[in-house]
Amino acid sequence: MIKLDARDFDILRALSREGRMSKTRLAEAIGLSPTPAWERLKKLEKAGLIEGYHAEINLRKLGSTVTVFVAAELADHTQASFQTFESSVQSHEEILGCWALGGGFDYLLQIVTRDIDAYQRLIDTLLDARIGIARYFTYIVTKQVKGGGTPPLGLFTDHLD
């Protein structure tokens, strides 16, 4: 594990809010000159703390979409069954997120499609592929209350001066 100081967390906070920044802008945001700020950024990237830079796309500007969360339970709880399911969901771009869960269901999926019909076609494809889904429950998002956001870096900074 890499040892971080308050400036490193400032960099992570700035980038999680604004994404990729120029060397000068990053330096201004954290109160350092550009070269040390850039060196710290490179150190964080090399350590794997920054996994990538992404743009937030407003899908509503492109057209109508529906977001669905699906709780899925697998028929068989073997390592091979989990691998089959996880491998299959990787190949569907409509599946934005998939989390393995402890408790009642095995997985929670976040899916975005053009409409409910497209969602149903995707589910039918997954069921026809026989990837081990025993049952699933569909939850249609009616309104986003909070989303995206920045990671709770404060969880890791209590011990800093």
For each residue, the residues with C-beta under 8 A, 3 or more apart:
1:
2: 43 44 47 49
3:
4: 8 9 156
5: 8 9 160
6: 9 10 157 160 161
7: 10 11 30 32 40
8: 4 5 11 12 40 43 44
9: 4 5 6 12 13 153 156 157 160
10: 6 7 13 14 29 30 31
11: 7 8 14 15 26 30 37 40 41 44
12: 8 9 15 16 44 49 50 151 153
13: 9 10 16 17 150 153
14: 10 11 17 18 21 26 29 30
15: 11 12 18 19 20 21 26 41 50 53
16: 12 13 150 151 153
17: 13 14 150
18: 14 15 21 25 29
19: 15 53 54 55
20: 15 53
21: 14 15 18 25 26 29
22: 25 26
23: 26 27 34 35 37 38
24: 27 28 34
25: 18 21 22 28 29
26: 11 14 15 21 22 23 29 30 34 37 38 41
27: 23 24 30 31 32 33 34 36 37 38
28: 24 25 31
29: 10 14 18 21 25 26
30: 7 10 11 14 26 27 37
31: 10 27 28
32: 7 27 36 37 40
33: 27 36 37
34: 23 24 26 27 37 38
35: 23 38 39
36: 27 32 33 39 40
37: 11 23 26 27 30 32 33 34 40 41
38: 23 26 27 34 35 41 42
39: 35 36 42 43
40: 7 8 11 32 36 37 43 44
41: 11 15 26 37 38 44 45 50
42: 38 39 45 46
43: 2 8 39 40 46 47
44: 2 8 11 12 40 41 47 49 50
45: 41 42 48 49 50
46: 42 43
47: 2 43 44
48: 45 51
49: 2 12 44 45
50: 12 15 41 44 45 53
51: 48
52:
53: 15 19 20 50
54: 19
55: 19
56: 148
57: 62
58: 61 62
59: 62 63 65 112
60: 63 64 65
61: 58
62: 57 58 59 65
63: 59 60 114
64: 60 114 115
65: 59 60 62 112 113 114 115
66: 112 113 114 115 116 118 119 140 141
67: 110 111 112 140 141 144
68: 110 111 112 113 119 138 139 140 141
69: 108 109 110 111 138 139 141
70: 108 109 111 123 136 137 138 139
71: 104 105 107 108 136 137 139
72: 85 105 106 107 108 109 133 135 136 137
73: 104 105 106 133 134 135 136
74: 77 81 82 85 106 107 132 133 134
75: 81 132 133 134
76: 81 132
77: 74 81 82 106
78: 81 82
79: 82 83
80: 83 84
81: 74 75 76 77 78 84 85 132
82: 74 77 78 79 85 86 100 106
83: 79 80 86 87
84: 80 81 87 88 131 132
85: 72 74 81 82 88 89 106 107 131 132 133
86: 82 83 89 90 98 100
87: 83 84 90 91
88: 84 85 91 92 126 129 131
89: 85 86 92 95 98 107 109 126
90: 86 87
91: 87 88
92: 88 89 95 122 125 126
93:
94: 111 112 113 118 119 122
95: 89 92 98 109 110 111 122
96: 110 111 112
97: 108 109 110
98: 86 89 95 107 108 109 110
99: 107 108 109
100: 82 86 106 107
101: 104 105 106 107 108
102:
103:
104: 71 73 101
105: 71 72 73 101 108 137
106: 72 73 74 77 82 85 100 101
107: 71 72 74 85 89 98 99 100 101
108: 69 70 71 72 97 98 99 101 105
109: 69 70 72 89 95 97 98 99
110: 67 68 69 95 96 97 98
111: 67 68 69 70 94 95 96 119 122
112: 59 65 66 67 68 94 96
113: 65 66 68 94 116 118 119 122
114: 63 64 65 66 118
115: 64 65 66 118 119
116: 66 113 119 120 140
117: 120 121
118: 66 94 113 114 115 121 122
119: 66 68 94 111 113 115 116 122 123 138
120: 116 117 123 124
121: 117 118 124 125
122: 92 94 95 111 113 118 119 125 126
123: 70 119 120 126 127 136 138
124: 120 121 127 128
125: 92 121 122 128 129
126: 88 89 92 122 123 129 131 133
127: 123 124 130 133
128: 124 125
129: 88 125 126
130: 127
131: 84 85 88 126
132: 74 75 76 81 84 85
133: 72 73 74 75 85 126 127 136
134: 73 74 75
135: 72 73
136: 70 71 72 73 123 133
137: 70 71 72 105
138: 68 69 70 119 123
139: 68 69 70 71
140: 66 67 68 116
141: 66 67 68 69 144
142:
143:
144: 67 141 147
145:
146: 149
147: 144
148: 56
149: 146
150: 13 16 17 153
151: 12 16
152: 155
153: 9 12 13 16 150 156 157
154: 157 158
155: 152 158
156: 4 9 153
157: 6 9 153 154 160
158: 154 155
159:
160: 5 6 9 157
161: 6
